[in-house]
Amino acid sequence: MSLDQNLDKILIVDFGSQFTQLIARRIRELGVYSEIVSHKKIRIRNINKSVRGIILSGGPLNVYQINKYSFNKKILDLNLPILGICFGHQILSKLNGGKVKQSKHREFGLANIYKKHESLLTKNFFGVKKIKKVWMSHADQVSKLPLNFKVVASSTNSKFAIVENKTKNFFGIQFHPEVTHTENGKKLISNFIFLICKIRRNWSSKDQKLKLIKEVQSQVGTNKVICALSGGVDSSVVTQLLNKAIGKKLYCIFVNTGLLRKNEEIQVIKTFKKRLKINLIYVNAEKEFLSKLKNVSEPEKKRKIIGNLFIKIFERYAKKIKNVSFLAQGTLYPDLIESKSVTGSQTSKIKSHHNVGGLPKKMNLKLVEPLKFLFKDEVRKLGLELKLSKEIISRHPFPGPGLAIRMPGIITNEKIKILKEADYYFIQALKDHGLYHKIWQAYAALLPVKTVGVMGDNRTYEYLCLLRAITSEDGMTADFFEFKKSFLQTISNKIVNSIRGINRVVYDVTSKPPSTIELE
Ligand code: XMP
């Protein structure tokens, strides 16, 4: 455990909760620096004056599984404010002499809590109704309060939903104030850090940028780093961060699969090679990809062919560069959140993390993942701080297999050409009508059916173009965007009139689930 000795901070002790990074994120949003330390690695001697308060996270453990966690009780004697959340609340109560037992009624999901007493922690948290909806996720609960603790709020099933020991500045919360489902939850964290810990604002995107640059420099030293640049937000931000941190020791590989959006390769080269002066290796592998994909129509087979070839090309170029020690990836925290604990605490495993870009482990490269503790919107802010254009930062996601999975059936040069145009017109129209930023992701797809139409006095027999536009928080669930009829009319006319090969346009009105965002 090594803490930044100079900067005032809130120390978050991680007991393996899925939400620990969210606590850190809320504190960053409030403009304050925090550090997360695993309960296994915390050392009293390292808690110096810069630590202004401690938050104990939730976790999958039970306070009576003593052999599964370690927690030095001396932390309670440091005269520092402590806020325990969920498991943190239970362990804080137990260490102070209270009791914890399995709840009769496990609480998962939303519950109402009712105000019982005033507290600095809940200042301006409860409205006049003295009731708030909060997010509970626990099987155990405090059954007996320690001496000198009092109840601040209760729910029907949790008598001790918020508790405090005012003299010692110890607070316990049974629910999760860090998740957005808890109404006004951020206020509790804000009250704890500003009113109780009395820490001042000391953290911004600029500080974040400088810290990450320093960390990358110290991790890679004088070694060479390669990075796969796709032109998407995450890989663009990692590229620019590494460019600032290590300059010419960074080698970016941009592979043109032939399945990119219209003019994508021109834009990437212009931005990264010409404007940002990045060591960019442009690989035109259009022919290689299209010949491997010839006559393949099965979606999974397409994905595999593209993934494997991408890796082969990447390895080929990594060898050419020679003496490369690191591979940089734009992994974000949500990519890791359900797979493993990033601080080394024990977390319940929910699913395995699929490596970004699917690059193989046997390349023997060490990973540089500077964004792995950040969330998408934080990465976007960081990108702006790194002087990337708003256009790059706010782009809709684009999948690795590209247009291949927006073209059910076999892939041909003719179809790619048609689809690139349709997608271009659609996205351009969204921008022209001020809709692009209201939509999470939008694209055109080409369906493998031809239908009859009439243009002038002539019969046409051409492809069907599908438009998809969705709203979403994170791509896990989605709803279709409700366009006005006039917009749909405009774009439909534009596509049919401008592109030879399409005579009909349909709009996809399914949500996810049951559909997915992409077609394949
Ligand atoms: P689905 O289609 O699964 O898409 O609802 C969810 C989000 O993931 C993107 N996506 C991918 N991104 N490689 C990527 O980098 C892929 O293979 C891939 N498949 C889907 C998709 O565009 C959407 O944003």
Boltz pocket constraint, residues with backbone or C-beta under 6 A from the ligand:
constraints:
  - pocket:
      binder: B
      contacts: [[A, 397], [A, 398], [A, 399], [A, 400], [A, 401], [A, 441], [A, 475], [A, 476], [A, 512], [A, 515], [A, 516], [A, 517], [A, 518], [A, 519]]
      max_distance: 6.0
